[in-house]
Amino acid sequence: VIGAARRAALFRAFWLLFPALRAEW
């Protein structure tokens, strides 16, 4: 179950960073 929580946290971090990466491009 810890893997699912870790994956959710990673997904959230990616979702927050993705717009910033798009803005830089």
PDB file as gemmi writes it, atoms N, CA and C in Angstrom:
CRYST1    1.000    1.000    1.000  90.00  90.00  90.00 P 1                      
ATOM      1  N   VAL A   1       0.839  -1.211   0.000  1.00  0.00           N  
ATOM      2  CA  VAL A   1       0.000   0.000   0.000  1.00  0.00           C  
ATOM      3  C   VAL A   1       0.872   1.258   0.000  1.00  0.00           C  
ATOM      4  N   ILE A   2       2.066   1.129   0.573  1.00  0.00           N  
ATOM      5  CA  ILE A   2       2.950   2.300   0.621  1.00  0.00           C  
ATOM      6  C   ILE A   2       3.377   2.713  -0.786  1.00  0.00           C  
ATOM      7  N   GLY A   3       3.417   1.737  -1.681  1.00  0.00           N  
ATOM      8  CA  GLY A   3       3.783   2.061  -3.052  1.00  0.00           C  
ATOM      9  C   GLY A   3       2.744   2.961  -3.708  1.00  0.00           C  
ATOM     10  N   ALA A   4       1.471   2.710  -3.390  1.00  0.00           N  
ATOM     11  CA  ALA A   4       0.395   3.517  -3.975  1.00  0.00           C  
ATOM     12  C   ALA A   4       0.479   4.954  -3.476  1.00  0.00           C  
ATOM     13  N   ALA A   5       0.752   5.131  -2.195  1.00  0.00           N  
ATOM     14  CA  ALA A   5       0.857   6.485  -1.630  1.00  0.00           C  
ATOM     15  C   ALA A   5       2.051   7.212  -2.244  1.00  0.00           C  
ATOM     16  N   ARG A   6       3.140   6.464  -2.401  1.00  0.00           N  
ATOM     17  CA  ARG A   6       4.339   7.059  -2.992  1.00  0.00           C  
ATOM     18  C   ARG A   6       4.079   7.462  -4.438  1.00  0.00           C  
ATOM     19  N   ARG A   7       3.354   6.612  -5.157  1.00  0.00           N  
ATOM     20  CA  ARG A   7       3.035   6.903  -6.557  1.00  0.00           C  
ATOM     21  C   ARG A   7       2.113   8.116  -6.643  1.00  0.00           C  
ATOM     22  N   ALA A   8       1.170   8.230  -5.702  1.00  0.00           N  
ATOM     23  CA  ALA A   8       0.251   9.368  -5.694  1.00  0.00           C  
ATOM     24  C   ALA A   8       1.021  10.663  -5.434  1.00  0.00           C  
ATOM     25  N   ALA A   9       1.977  10.613  -4.518  1.00  0.00           N  
ATOM     26  CA  ALA A   9       2.771  11.805  -4.204  1.00  0.00           C  
ATOM     27  C   ALA A   9       3.611  12.200  -5.417  1.00  0.00           C  
ATOM     28  N   LEU A  10       4.179  11.201  -6.093  1.00  0.00           N  
ATOM     29  CA  LEU A  10       4.993  11.473  -7.274  1.00  0.00           C  
ATOM     30  C   LEU A  10       4.137  12.080  -8.380  1.00  0.00           C  
ATOM     31  N   PHE A  11       2.937  11.527  -8.552  1.00  0.00           N  
ATOM     32  CA  PHE A  11       2.035  12.035  -9.578  1.00  0.00           C  
ATOM     33  C   PHE A  11       1.648  13.479  -9.287  1.00  0.00           C  
ATOM     34  N   ARG A  12       1.401  13.773  -7.993  1.00  0.00           N  
ATOM     35  CA  ARG A  12       1.016  15.128  -7.609  1.00  0.00           C  
ATOM     36  C   ARG A  12       2.163  16.096  -7.883  1.00  0.00           C  
ATOM     37  N   ALA A  13       3.379  15.684  -7.536  1.00  0.00           N  
ATOM     38  CA  ALA A  13       4.544  16.547  -7.753  1.00  0.00           C  
ATOM     39  C   ALA A  13       4.718  16.810  -9.248  1.00  0.00           C  
ATOM     40  N   PHE A  14       4.558  15.753 -10.066  1.00  0.00           N  
ATOM     41  CA  PHE A  14       4.697  15.896 -11.510  1.00  0.00           C  
ATOM     42  C   PHE A  14       3.625  16.832 -12.066  1.00  0.00           C  
ATOM     43  N   TRP A  15       2.388  16.674 -11.562  1.00  0.00           N  
ATOM     44  CA  TRP A  15       1.283  17.488 -12.045  1.00  0.00           C  
ATOM     45  C   TRP A  15       1.505  18.961 -11.729  1.00  0.00           C  
ATOM     46  N   LEU A  16       2.192  19.231 -10.581  1.00  0.00           N  
ATOM     47  CA  LEU A  16       2.448  20.619 -10.203  1.00  0.00           C  
ATOM     48  C   LEU A  16       3.642  21.189 -10.976  1.00  0.00           C  
ATOM     49  N   LEU A  17       4.611  20.325 -11.290  1.00  0.00           N  
ATOM     50  CA  LEU A  17       5.806  20.800 -11.977  1.00  0.00           C  
ATOM     51  C   LEU A  17       5.619  20.885 -13.485  1.00  0.00           C  
ATOM     52  N   PHE A  18       4.703  20.089 -14.020  1.00  0.00           N  
ATOM     53  CA  PHE A  18       4.513  20.053 -15.468  1.00  0.00           C  
ATOM     54  C   PHE A  18       4.194  21.429 -16.069  1.00  0.00           C  
ATOM     55  N   PRO A  19       3.243  22.187 -15.494  1.00  0.00           N  
ATOM     56  CA  PRO A  19       2.950  23.526 -16.039  1.00  0.00           C  
ATOM     57  C   PRO A  19       4.179  24.431 -16.000  1.00  0.00           C  
ATOM     58  N   ALA A  20       5.003  24.299 -14.964  1.00  0.00           N  
ATOM     59  CA  ALA A  20       6.206  25.131 -14.862  1.00  0.00           C  
ATOM     60  C   ALA A  20       7.175  24.768 -15.990  1.00  0.00           C  
ATOM     61  N   LEU A  21       7.287  23.475 -16.274  1.00  0.00           N  
ATOM     62  CA  LEU A  21       8.171  23.040 -17.354  1.00  0.00           C  
ATOM     63  C   LEU A  21       7.654  23.543 -18.694  1.00  0.00           C  
ATOM     64  N   ARG A  22       6.348  23.511 -18.871  1.00  0.00           N  
ATOM     65  CA  ARG A  22       5.771  23.992 -20.136  1.00  0.00           C  
ATOM     66  C   ARG A  22       6.002  25.484 -20.275  1.00  0.00           C  
ATOM     67  N   ALA A  23       5.950  26.210 -19.164  1.00  0.00           N  
ATOM     68  CA  ALA A  23       6.141  27.659 -19.209  1.00  0.00           C  
ATOM     69  C   ALA A  23       7.580  27.986 -19.620  1.00  0.00           C  
ATOM     70  N   GLU A  24       8.531  27.152 -19.176  1.00  0.00           N  
ATOM     71  CA  GLU A  24       9.928  27.403 -19.521  1.00  0.00           C  
ATOM     72  C   GLU A  24      10.185  27.147 -20.999  1.00  0.00           C  
ATOM     73  N   TRP A  25       9.516  26.150 -21.565  1.00  0.00           N  
ATOM     74  CA  TRP A  25       9.759  25.823 -22.966  1.00  0.00           C  
ATOM     75  C   TRP A  25       9.261  26.944 -23.855  1.00  0.00           C  
TER      76      TRP A  25                                                      
END                                                                             
